[in-house]
Amino acid sequence: MNNYEVKRLLVNYKTLEEFKNFREFGAAELSMKGDLEANIIENDSESPFYGIYYGKKLVARMSLYRIEGKFDRYFDPPQDYLELWKLEVLEPYRKQGYGKALVNFAQSFNLPIKTNARQGSSDFWSHLGFEPTTYLASRDRGESPFVWYPAGVQEQNNEQEPINIEASDETI
């Protein structure tokens, strides 16, 4: 098995230049260029971007956000979790373990993880132990969420509250 080193990427113009090698035009939902540009403030700012280099070339990347437990609508018990966003591996480097290495890195925090299956990636996520969630239109808004549960965590019971419609005294 390959042992790739995952590095936190700096929020700077060099990283922005490296991102141009990825599918920023063909797959807008995978583009991280705008996310990075919005975060370019200081070179040492807390970056949500992680990547793997092959030599000096960035060949795989993802963004990883920690979501506070008060916003958790996926996991039981409710808690802080990670949102793994926009994982991508350059075409010539696919099927060599780079994507798996990024996911393993995220799992090493031992927090639940939520992601979305983009670009027909459902099989990839399932292979790495992620499960599709029960779809809720009010929460998921057209996304295809997949989640990873560490030990002791399960899916939140998100049953819709019954709507109580009381009869009116008025007649129609």
MIBA-909478 format. One line per 5 residues: number of its first residue (from 1); their letters; for each residue x, y, z of N, C-alpha, C, O. Coordinates in pm, 1 decimal, decimal comma, padded with zeros to 6 digits. Example, Ala and Ser with C-alpha at 12.3 -4.5 7.8 and 13.67 -1.06 7.14 Angstrom:
REM MIBA-909478
1> AS> 01319,0/-00569,0/00780,0/01230,0/-00450,0/00780,0/01320,0/-00330,0/00780,0/01423,6/-00331,9/00846,5 ~ 01285,0/-00225,0/00708,0/01367,0/-00106,0/00714,0/01290,0/00003,0/00787,0/01340,9/00113,8/00803,9 .
This chain:
REM MIBA-909478
1> MNNYE> 00083,7/-00119,3/00000,0/00000,0/00000,0/00000,0/00087,9/00125,2/00000,0/00190,2/00130,0/00068,2 ~ 00048,2/00223,5/-00074,9/00124,0/00348,1/-00082,9/00100,4/00432,6/00041,0/-00010,5/00438,0/00094,3 ~ 00205,2/00497,6/00085,3/00195,6/00586,0/00201,0/00221,1/00728,1/00153,7/00335,8/00772,1/00145,9 ~ 00114,3/00799,3/00122,2/00128,1/00935,2/00072,4/00117,8/01033,6/00186,5/00040,0/01013,8/00279,7 ~ 00196,7/01140,2/00179,4/00192,8/01243,0/00282,7/00092,0/01351,0/00243,8/00103,8/01415,4/00139,5 .
6> VKRLL> -00007,3/01368,6/00330,8/-00107,4/01472,4/00309,7/-00057,4/01599,0/00378,4/-00020,2/01596,3/00495,7 ~ -00056,9/01709,6/00304,6/-00008,4/01837,2/00358,2/-00119,8/01940,2/00356,3/-00202,4/01943,0/00265,1 ~ -00120,9/02025,1/00459,0/-00212,2/02139,2/00456,3/-00156,1/02238,4/00355,2/-00038,6/02274,8/00360,3 ~ -00242,0/02281,3/00263,3/-00197,5/02373,8/00159,2/-00207,2/02517,0/00209,6/-00302,4/02553,5/00278,6 ~ -00109,2/02596,2/00175,0/-00109,9/02736,8/00213,0/-00212,3/02812,4/00129,8/-00236,4/02779,8/00013,6 .
11> VNYKT> -00270,5/02911,3/00189,6/-00365,1/02997,2/00118,2/-00282,7/03110,2/00058,3/-00261,5/03213,9/00121,2 ~ -00236,2/03087,8/-00065,9/-00153,5/03188,0/-00131,8/-00165,7/03174,4/-00284,0/-00235,8/03086,3/-00333,8 ~ -00097,8/03261,2/-00355,7/-00108,7/03261,7/-00501,2/-00038,4/03142,6/-00565,6/-00075,8/03102,5/-00675,8 ~ 00062,7/03084,7/-00499,9/00127,3/02964,4/-00552,4/00026,5/02850,1/-00555,4/00017,7/02777,9/-00654,8 ~ -00050,1/02832,8/-00446,7/-00152,6/02728,5/-00442,1/-00260,3/02756,2/-00546,4/-00308,3/02663,5/-00611,7 .
16> LEEFK> -00298,5/02881,5/-00562,6/-00397,6/02918,3/-00663,2/-00348,0/02876,0/-00802,2/-00425,7/02824,9/-00882,9 ~ -00220,8/02897,0/-00829,6/-00162,6/02857,0/-00957,9/-00168,2/02704,9/-00974,0/-00198,9/02655,5/-01082,5 ~ -00138,6/02629,6/-00866,1/-00143,3/02483,3/-00871,0/-00285,1/02432,5/-00896,8/-00303,4/02330,5/-00963,2 ~ -00384,7/02502,9/-00844,8/-00524,0/02461,4/-00862,8/-00566,4/02470,3/-01009,5/-00663,2/02405,4/-01049,1 ~ -00496,6/02548,6/-01089,8/-00533,7/02563,8/-01230,7/-00516,2/02433,8/-01308,4/-00570,7/02419,9/-01417,9 .
21> NFREF> -00440,5/02337,7/-01253,2/-00422,9/02207,9/-01318,9/-00544,8/02118,1/-01302,4/-00559,2/02019,0/-01373,9 ~ -00632,7/02152,3/-01208,4/-00750,2/02070,4/-01181,5/-00867,2/02117,9/-01267,3/-00857,1/02221,6/-01332,9 ~ -00977,2/02044,4/-01267,8/-01090,7/02069,7/-01356,2/-01175,2/02188,7/-01312,1/-01292,9/02171,2/-01280,3 ~ -01119,8/02306,3/-01309,5/-01197,7/02420,6/-01262,4/-01303,9/02464,3/-01361,4/-01402,1/02526,9/-01321,5 ~ -01287,6/02433,5/-01488,9/-01386,7/02476,5/-01587,6/-01487,0/02366,3/-01618,2/-01607,2/02392,6/-01621,1 .
26> GAAEL> -01441,0/02243,1/-01641,2/-01529,3/02133,8/-01680,6/-01624,8/02090,0/-01572,1/-01735,9/02046,6/-01602,4 ~ -01585,4/02099,8/-01447,9/-01669,9/02055,2/-01337,2/-01675,0/02166,1/-01232,8/-01598,9/02165,0/-01136,1 ~ -01763,9/02260,2/-01252,9/-01770,8/02376,5/-01163,7/-01789,5/02336,3/-01017,9/-01741,1/02405,5/-00928,3 ~ -01859,7/02224,5/-00992,7/-01882,7/02185,2/-00854,3/-01755,4/02137,2/-00785,8/-01751,2/02128,3/-00663,1 ~ -01651,0/02106,0/-00863,5/-01523,0/02067,2/-00804,6/-01424,9/02183,4/-00795,4/-01318,6/02169,2/-00734,9 .
31> SMKGD> -01458,0/02296,3/-00853,2/-01366,1/02408,5/-00853,7/-01343,6/02462,1/-00713,7/-01438,8/02491,1/-00641,2 ~ -01217,9/02475,0/-00676,2/-01183,4/02531,5/-00546,3/-01118,9/02668,5/-00563,8/-01081,4/02733,0/-00465,9 ~ -01106,2/02712,5/-00688,0/-01038,3/02838,6/-00717,4/-01105,0/02954,9/-00644,6/-01037,2/03034,9/-00580,2 ~ -01236,7/02964,5/-00654,6/-01308,4/03072,7/-00587,1/-01295,9/03063,8/-00436,0/-01280,8/03165,3/-00368,0 ~ -01302,2/02940,6/-00383,4/-01285,7/02921,5/-00238,7/-01149,4/02971,5/-00193,7/-01137,1/03039,0/-00091,5 .
36> LEANI> -01047,0/02937,1/-00271,8/-00911,2/02977,3/-00236,6/-00894,7/03127,7/-00247,8/-00838,7/03191,0/-00158,3 ~ -00943,2/03185,5/-00357,4/-00930,5/03330,5/-00375,7/-00996,3/03405,1/-00259,9/-00944,7/03507,2/-00214,6 ~ -01109,0/03354,9/-00212,2/-01179,5/03419,6/-00101,1/-01100,3/03410,5/00028,7/-01119,5/03492,3/00118,7 ~ -01011,2/03311,5/00039,3/-00934,3/03291,6/00162,0/-00794,2/03350,9/00157,0/-00722,6/03346,7/00257,0 ~ -00752,7/03406,8/00041,3/-00617,2/03462,6/00033,9/-00613,4/03593,4/00112,5/-00654,2/03699,3/00065,0 .
41> IENDS> -00563,5/03581,2/00232,2/-00546,9/03697,5/00319,2/-00400,9/03700,5/00362,6/-00327,6/03796,0/00337,0 ~ -00361,7/03592,3/00429,0/-00224,1/03577,4/00473,4/-00176,9/03438,6/00436,4/-00256,2/03344,8/00428,2 ~ -00047,6/03426,2/00414,3/00010,2/03298,4/00378,3/-00007,3/03195,0/00488,9/-00014,6/03075,5/00460,1 ~ -00014,3/03237,9/00614,3/-00020,2/03142,5/00724,3/-00160,8/03130,0/00783,0/-00176,7/03075,7/00892,3 ~ -00263,1/03179,1/00712,5/-00397,8/03167,4/00766,2/-00439,1/03020,2/00770,9/-00384,8/02937,5/00697,6 .
46> ESPFY> -00533,7/02988,9/00855,9/-00581,3/02852,1/00875,0/-00649,9/02804,4/00747,0/-00758,1/02852,1/00712,9 ~ -00588,7/02713,1/00678,3/-00636,8/02668,8/00548,1/-00722,8/02544,1/00561,1/-00687,9/02452,5/00635,6 ~ -00836,9/02539,0/00488,3/-00916,6/02416,2/00485,5/-00870,7/02321,2/00373,8/-00930,4/02215,2/00354,7 ~ -00765,0/02358,6/00299,9/-00721,6/02283,1/00183,3/-00605,8/02189,3/00218,1/-00511,6/02226,9/00287,9 ~ -00615,7/02065,8/00167,2/-00512,4/01964,9/00188,8/-00478,9/01903,6/00053,9/-00563,1/01897,1/-00035,7 .
51> GIYYG> -00354,4/01858,7/00040,7/-00315,5/01800,4/-00086,9/-00202,2/01701,9/-00072,3/-00139,5/01689,8/00032,9 ~ -00177,9/01631,6/-00182,1/-00066,3/01537,8/-00190,3/00015,0/01576,2/-00313,2/-00039,2/01598,6/-00421,5 ~ 00145,1/01583,1/-00294,0/00236,9/01616,8/-00402,3/00305,5/01491,2/-00453,5/00336,6/01400,4/-00376,5 ~ 00328,7/01487,0/-00583,7/00414,2/01388,8/-00646,1/00533,2/01470,7/-00693,2/00524,1/01544,0/-00791,7 ~ 00644,0/01458,2/-00622,9/00756,2/01549,4/-00646,7/00712,4/01688,7/-00604,8/00673,8/01710,3/-00489,9 .
56> KKLVA> 00718,4/01783,7/-00698,4/00676,5/01920,9/-00667,5/00539,3/01953,2/-00725,3/00495,1/02067,9/-00719,9 ~ 00471,3/01852,2/-00780,9/00341,7/01874,1/-00845,9/00228,1/01831,3/-00753,5/00227,1/01719,2/-00702,7 ~ 00132,8/01921,4/-00732,3/00012,7/01889,6/-00655,9/-00074,1/01798,7/-00743,1/-00118,1/01839,9/-00850,5 ~ -00099,4/01674,1/-00697,3/-00172,7/01577,7/-00779,4/-00308,2/01538,9/-00721,0/-00391,2/01480,7/-00790,9 ~ -00331,4/01570,6/-00594,2/-00459,7/01539,4/-00530,9/-00489,2/01647,3/-00427,8/-00398,6/01699,3/-00362,7 .
61> RMSLY> -00617,8/01680,2/-00413,7/-00653,8/01786,5/-00320,0/-00794,5/01764,5/-00267,0/-00875,6/01693,9/-00326,8 ~ -00820,7/01826,8/-00153,7/-00955,3/01828,4/-00096,3/-00963,9/01950,3/-00004,6/-00862,2/02006,2/00036,5 ~ -01085,7/01989,6/00026,0/-01104,7/02086,6/00132,4/-01181,6/02015,6/00242,9/-01268,4/01932,5/00216,4 ~ -01148,9/02049,1/00365,9/-01202,2/01981,5/00483,3/-01242,0/02088,6/00584,1/-01157,7/02164,3/00632,3 ~ -01370,4/02094,1/00615,1/-01423,0/02195,4/00706,1/-01476,8/02129,3/00831,7/-01544,0/02026,4/00824,7 .
66> RIEGK> -01447,0/02188,6/00947,0/-01504,5/02140,0/01072,6/-01633,9/02217,4/01096,3/-01634,0/02340,4/01101,0 ~ -01744,6/02143,5/01111,1/-01875,9/02202,3/01133,1/-01911,3/02184,2/01280,8/-01899,8/02074,2/01334,9 ~ -01954,0/02291,6/01344,9/-01987,3/02285,6/01487,8/-02109,8/02198,4/01511,9/-02201,6/02193,0/01430,1 ~ -02109,0/02130,2/01626,6/-02217,2/02039,7/01663,4/-02354,7/02104,2/01663,9/-02454,2/02036,5/01637,9 ~ -02362,5/02233,5/01693,0/-02493,8/02298,4/01696,8/-02559,1/02302,8/01557,4/-02679,1/02327,9/01546,0 .
71> FDRYF> -02480,9/02278,6/01452,8/-02534,3/02275,5/01316,3/-02552,1/02132,2/01264,2/-02589,4/02112,4/01148,6 ~ -02525,4/02033,0/01349,2/-02529,5/01892,8/01307,2/-02673,2/01846,6/01285,2/-02755,0/01846,4/01377,3 ~ -02702,2/01807,4/01160,6/-02833,5/01752,2/01126,9/-02818,3/01612,3/01067,0/-02909,3/01561,5/01001,4 ~ -02701,4/01550,6/01090,6/-02672,9/01419,6/01032,0/-02643,9/01310,7/01134,4/-02682,2/01195,7/01112,7 ~ -02577,5/01342,9/01245,4/-02521,6/01240,2/01331,9/-02586,5/01236,6/01470,2/-02629,8/01338,8/01523,5 .
76> DPPQD> -02591,9/01115,3/01526,7/-02643,7/01093,2/01661,2/-02537,1/01019,5/01739,9/-02497,2/00910,5/01698,9 ~ -02489,1/01073,7/01850,8/-02531,2/01201,2/01909,9/-02480,6/01320,2/01827,4/-02374,9/01311,8/01764,9 ~ -02557,1/01432,7/01827,1/-02512,3/01553,4/01755,9/-02375,6/01598,0/01807,7/-02351,7/01597,5/01928,4 ~ -02286,6/01636,2/01717,5/-02148,9/01669,5/01755,5/-02080,3/01742,8/01641,5/-02133,8/01752,9/01531,1 ~ -01960,2/01794,2/01670,0/-01879,0/01850,9/01563,5/-01852,1/01739,5/01462,2/-01835,1/01623,2/01499,0 .
81> YLELW> -01848,8/01776,4/01336,2/-01817,0/01678,9/01232,1/-01737,9/01748,5/01122,4/-01727,4/01871,1/01119,9 ~ -01682,2/01668,4/01031,5/-01605,7/01721,9/00919,8/-01689,3/01716,3/00793,4/-01761,0/01619,1/00769,3 ~ -01679,8/01820,5/00713,4/-01740,3/01817,7/00580,1/-01624,9/01810,1/00481,7/-01546,0/01903,8/00469,3 ~ -01615,9/01697,6/00411,8/-01512,1/01676,2/00312,9/-01569,2/01723,8/00179,8/-01668,4/01670,6/00129,9 ~ -01505,2/01823,8/00124,7/-01561,0/01896,7/00012,7/-01464,0/01893,1/-00103,6/-01345,2/01919,7/-00085,3 .
86> KLEVL> -01510,6/01861,6/-00220,4/-01434,6/01877,5/-00344,4/-01302,8/01800,7/-00349,6/-01198,7/01858,7/-00380,3 ~ -01306,2/01673,7/-00320,7/-01188,3/01589,3/-00335,5/-01166,9/01562,6/-00484,3/-01260,5/01527,0/-00555,9 ~ -01044,3/01580,0/-00529,7/-01014,2/01555,2/-00670,2/-00868,8/01511,0/-00686,5/-00778,8/01561,8/-00619,6 ~ -00848,1/01416,0/-00776,2/-00715,4/01365,4/-00811,2/-00697,3/01389,2/-00960,9/-00787,2/01360,3/-01039,9 ~ -00580,7/01441,9/-01000,1/-00553,8/01463,3/-01142,8/-00561,7/01330,5/-01218,5/-00519,7/01226,4/-01168,0 .
91> EPYRK> -00615,2/01335,8/-01338,5/-00642,5/01216,6/-01421,1/-00527,4/01115,2/-01425,6/-00552,1/00997,2/-01400,4 ~ -00402,6/01154,7/-01456,2/-00296,7/01053,1/-01467,6/-00260,6/00986,1/-01334,3/-00187,9/00886,7/-01333,7 ~ -00309,6/01038,0/-01223,2/-00272,2/00986,6/-01091,5/-00387,2/00910,8/-01023,6/-00374,2/00868,8/-00908,6 ~ -00498,1/00893,7/-01093,7/-00614,2/00824,1/-01036,6/-00587,2/00674,5/-01025,0/-00503,3/00618,0/-01095,2 ~ -00661,9/00612,7/-00933,4/-00654,1/00466,9/-00908,4/-00515,8/00425,2/-00858,5/-00471,9/00312,6/-00881,9 .
96> QGYGK> -00447,8/00516,9/-00789,6/-00316,9/00486,7/-00731,2/-00317,1/00508,9/-00580,4/-00211,6/00503,0/-00517,4 ~ -00434,0/00534,3/-00521,5/-00443,2/00547,1/-00376,3/-00439,4/00689,1/-00322,5/-00444,5/00708,5/-00201,1 ~ -00430,4/00788,6/-00409,4/-00423,5/00927,4/-00362,0/-00554,6/00970,8/-00296,5/-00553,3/01030,8/-00189,0 ~ -00667,2/00940,9/-00360,5/-00797,5/00976,5/-00303,1/-00820,2/00906,4/-00170,5/-00867,3/00967,2/-00074,4 ~ -00786,7/00778,2/-00165,8/-00800,3/00701,3/-00041,9/-00713,4/00760,3/00068,8/-00755,6/00766,7/00184,2 .
101> ALVNF> -00591,8/00803,3/00034,0/-00501,8/00863,4/00133,7/-00563,7/00991,5/00191,9/-00554,3/01015,9/00312,2 ~ -00626,5/01072,5/00106,7/-00691,8/01194,5/00156,2/-00807,6/01159,6/00250,0/-00823,4/01221,8/00355,1 ~ -00888,1/01060,6/00212,2/-01001,1/01019,5/00296,2/-00950,2/00961,3/00428,0/-01004,6/00992,3/00534,0 ~ -00845,9/00876,8/00422,9/-00788,7/00821,1/00546,3/-00739,0/00931,7/00638,3/-00753,4/00922,4/00760,2 ~ -00680,4/01036,3/00580,5/-00634,8/01150,4/00659,5/-00753,6/01214,4/00731,9/-00745,7/01243,0/00851,4 .
106> AQSFN> -00863,7/01236,8/00659,1/-00982,7/01296,3/00721,1/-01037,2/01205,4/00831,2/-01077,0/01254,0/00937,1 ~ -01039,6/01075,1/00807,5/-01090,0/00980,4/00907,1/-01001,4/00974,1/01031,0/-01048,3/00935,8/01138,1 ~ -00874,4/01011,0/01018,2/-00782,1/01004,9/01131,9/-00820,5/01101,4/01244,1/-00773,7/01086,0/01356,9 ~ -00904,9/01200,8/01215,0/-00952,1/01292,7/01319,1/-01057,7/01227,2/01407,1/-01093,9/01281,5/01511,5 ~ -01107,6/01110,2/01365,4/-01208,0/01032,0/01437,5/-01335,9/01110,7/01467,0/-01399,2/01092,1/01570,9 .
111> LPIKT> -01372,3/01198,3/01374,5/-01500,1/01270,1/01380,5/-01586,1/01217,8/01266,1/-01533,0/01173,7/01164,2 ~ -01718,2/01222,1/01281,7/-01802,9/01183,9/01169,3/-01770,0/01273,3/01049,1/-01727,2/01387,7/01064,9 ~ -01790,9/01218,9/00929,3/-01760,8/01293,4/00806,8/-01883,5/01290,2/00715,7/-01946,6/01186,1/00697,7 ~ -01915,6/01406,1/00659,0/-02021,6/01417,7/00559,1/-01956,6/01465,9/00430,7/-01870,8/01554,2/00432,7 ~ -01997,8/01407,7/00319,3/-01950,8/01452,1/00188,9/-02067,0/01440,0/00090,8/-02175,0/01394,3/00128,2 .
116> NARQG> -02046,3/01479,6/-00031,3/-02146,7/01463,5/-00135,9/-02086,0/01384,4/-00249,8/-01972,5/01408,9/-00290,6 ~ -02162,5/01289,5/-00300,9/-02116,5/01208,9/-00413,7/-02134,3/01291,4/-00540,3/-02245,9/01308,2/-00589,4 ~ -02023,9/01342,4/-00592,2/-02025,6/01423,6/-00714,5/-01966,2/01344,2/-00829,1/-01891,2/01248,8/-00808,0 ~ -02000,1/01384,1/-00950,2/-01937,1/01328,1/-01070,0/-01938,9/01174,8/-01070,2/-01840,8/01111,5/-01109,4 ~ -02050,2/01115,4/-01026,6/-02062,6/00969,4/-01028,7/-01967,8/00897,8/-00935,1/-01918,8/00789,7/-00967,9 .
121> SSDFW> -01940,4/00956,4/-00817,5/-01841,3/00900,3/-00725,4/-01901,2/00813,1/-00614,7/-01831,3/00781,1/-00518,6 ~ -02027,3/00774,3/-00625,2/-02092,0/00695,0/-00519,6/-02014,7/00567,6/-00487,0/-01999,0/00533,7/-00369,7 ~ -01966,0/00496,4/-00588,9/-01892,9/00371,8/-00565,3/-01763,4/00396,3/-00487,9/-01726,0/00317,0/-00401,5 ~ -01695,4/00506,7/-00519,6/-01572,3/00542,5/-00448,9/-01600,2/00558,9/-00299,3/-01528,7/00503,5/-00215,8 ~ -01704,5/00635,4/-00266,3/-01736,1/00660,8/-00125,2/-01779,8/00532,9/-00055,2/-01738,5/00507,6/00058,0 .
126> SHLGF> -01861,9/00452,5/-00120,2/-01907,3/00325,9/-00060,7/-01788,5/00233,8/-00033,2/-01782,7/00169,7/00071,8 ~ -01694,6/00227,1/-00126,2/-01575,2/00143,4/-00111,0/-01493,2/00183,9/00011,7/-01425,6/00100,3/00071,6 ~ -01499,2/00312,3/00049,2/-01421,5/00362,0/00163,2/-01502,8/00366,0/00292,4/-01461,4/00429,0/00389,7 ~ -01618,9/00298,7/00294,0/-01695,6/00285,4/00417,6/-01798,7/00393,8/00442,6/-01855,8/00400,4/00551,5 ~ -01823,8/00479,4/00343,7/-01926,2/00582,8/00357,9/-02061,1/00523,6/00318,9/-02069,0/00431,5/00237,6 .
131> EPTTY> -02167,1/00578,0/00378,2/-02302,2/00530,8/00349,9/-02388,1/00648,0/00304,2/-02371,8/00760,0/00352,7 ~ -02480,6/00622,0/00209,7/-02573,6/00729,7/00174,5/-02666,3/00756,6/00293,1/-02704,1/00664,0/00364,7 ~ -02702,5/00881,8/00313,5/-02794,6/00915,4/00421,6/-02937,4/00906,5/00371,3/-02962,6/00900,9/00250,9 ~ -03029,4/00905,2/00464,8/-03170,0/00915,6/00429,6/-03189,8/01055,7/00375,0/-03161,2/01153,6/00443,8 ~ -03238,4/01066,5/00252,4/-03251,7/01197,5/00188,0/-03366,3/01276,9/00249,5/-03478,9/01228,0/00259,3 .
136> LASRD> -03336,5/01400,0/00290,9/-03437,9/01493,6/00339,8/-03428,4/01618,9/00254,6/-03326,3/01687,6/00257,0 ~ -03532,2/01649,4/00180,1/-03530,0/01763,5/00088,7/-03497,7/01893,4/00160,8/-03424,5/01976,4/00107,0 ~ -03550,2/01913,0/00280,9/-03527,9/02038,0/00353,7/-03382,9/02053,6/00397,3/-03335,2/02166,1/00412,3 ~ -03312,1/01943,5/00417,8/-03173,5/01947,6/00463,5/-03075,8/01934,6/00348,2/-02975,0/02005,2/00345,1 ~ -03103,1/01846,5/00253,7/-03004,3/01808,6/00152,8/-03013,7/01886,5/00022,4/-02918,2/01886,9/-00055,3 .
141> RGESP> -03124,2/01951,2/-00003,2/-03142,4/02039,4/-00118,6/-03077,5/01991,1/-00247,2/-02997,9/02062,7/-00308,0 ~ -03111,6/01869,8/-00288,4/-03062,6/01819,2/-00416,7/-02924,5/01756,7/-00414,0/-02877,9/01707,4/-00516,7 ~ -02857,7/01757,3/-00299,1/-02726,5/01695,4/-00289,8/-02742,2/01545,9/-00268,1/-02852,2/01498,0/-00240,6 ~ -02633,9/01473,0/-00280,1/-02632,4/01328,9/-00253,4/-02536,7/01301,7/-00138,3/-02424,4/01256,8/-00160,9 ~ -02580,1/01328,6/-00013,2/-02488,2/01315,5/00099,2/-02450,0/01170,1/00129,8/-02533,9/01080,1/00130,1 .
146> FVWYP> -02322,2/01151,3/00154,9/-02268,8/01025,9/00204,7/-02200,5/01058,5/00336,8/-02142,6/01166,1/00351,7 ~ -02206,6/00966,5/00432,9/-02147,5/00991,7/00564,0/-02061,8/00873,3/00608,3/-02082,6/00759,3/00566,9 ~ -01966,1/00904,2/00692,8/-01882,4/00802,7/00755,8/-01901,3/00817,0/00905,6/-01889,5/00926,2/00961,2 ~ -01931,1/00704,6/00970,3/-01956,7/00703,3/01114,0/-01840,9/00639,4/01188,9/-01810,6/00522,3/01165,9 ~ -01774,5/00714,1/01279,4/-01678,5/00647,1/01368,2/-01757,1/00565,4/01471,6/-01879,1/00578,6/01481,1 .
151> AGVQE> -01688,5/00482,5/01547,5/-01753,3/00398,2/01648,4/-01840,7/00482,8/01741,4/-01800,3/00591,0/01783,9 ~ -01959,2/00433,2/01772,3/-02049,1/00499,8/01866,4/-02136,1/00608,6/01805,8/-02210,0/00675,7/01877,8 ~ -02128,4/00627,0/01674,5/-02206,5/00731,9/01607,7/-02298,7/00665,2/01506,1/-02260,8/00567,6/01441,4 ~ -02418,3/00717,9/01492,8/-02513,2/00666,2/01393,7/-02587,9/00782,2/01329,8/-02567,0/00898,3/01365,2 ~ -02675,5/00749,2/01235,0/-02753,4/00851,5/01166,5/-02856,7/00910,7/01261,1/-02920,0/00839,6/01339,2 .
156> QNNEQ> -02872,2/01042,3/01252,5/-02975,2/01111,0/01330,7/-03112,0/01067,0/01284,2/-03133,2/01043,7/01165,2 ~ -03204,9/01055,4/01377,4/-03343,2/01026,1/01342,4/-03407,4/01158,7/01304,5/-03443,9/01237,5/01391,6 ~ -03420,8/01182,8/01176,8/-03470,7/01311,6/01128,0/-03612,7/01301,8/01076,1/-03647,0/01362,7/00974,7 ~ -03694,2/01226,0/01144,9/-03833,0/01217,0/01100,6/-03897,6/01354,4/01107,7/-03876,1/01431,2/01201,4 ~ -03975,7/01382,0/01007,6/-04043,3/01511,6/01003,7/-04146,4/01518,4/01116,3/-04216,4/01421,2/01144,6 .
161> EPINI> -04153,7/01634,3/01179,0/-04256,1/01656,3/01281,0/-04392,8/01652,3/01214,4/-04410,9/01710,1/01107,2 ~ -04488,9/01585,0/01276,1/-04622,1/01585,9/01215,9/-04680,4/01726,7/01216,9/-04662,7/01801,9/01312,7 ~ -04748,0/01760,1/01112,0/-04809,3/01892,5/01103,3/-04946,9/01884,1/01165,4/-05029,2/01802,1/01124,8 ~ -04972,1/01968,7/01263,9/-05100,2/01969,4/01333,0/-05185,1/02082,5/01276,1/-05159,3/02199,9/01302,6 ~ -05283,9/02047,5/01199,7/-05372,5/02148,6/01142,1/-05502,7/02145,8/01221,2/-05579,2/02049,6/01214,4 .
166> EASDE> -05526,0/02251,8/01295,7/-05648,1/02258,1/01376,0/-05761,1/02316,7/01293,7/-05740,6/02404,7/01210,0 ~ -05879,1/02266,9/01318,9/-05996,9/02316,3/01248,0/-06024,6/02460,5/01289,6/-06008,0/02498,3/01405,6 ~ -06065,7/02536,8/01195,0/-06099,3/02676,4/01220,1/-06246,9/02688,5/01253,2/-06328,4/02606,8/01210,3 ~ -06280,5/02790,9/01329,7/-06420,7/02815,7/01362,4/-06495,1/02873,2/01242,3/-06618,1/02870,3/01237,3 ~ -06420,9/02924,5/01147,1/-06484,4/02987,7/01031,5/-06529,3/02881,1/00933,0/-06462,9/02778,8/00916,4 .
171> TI> -06638,4/02904,5/00870,0/-06682,1/02816,3/00762,8/-06650,0/02881,6/00629,4/-06646,6/03004,1/00617,4 ~ -06627,4/02800,0/00532,6/-06588,1/02853,4/00402,5/-06707,4/02856,7/00311,5/-06696,0/02898,5/00196,3 .
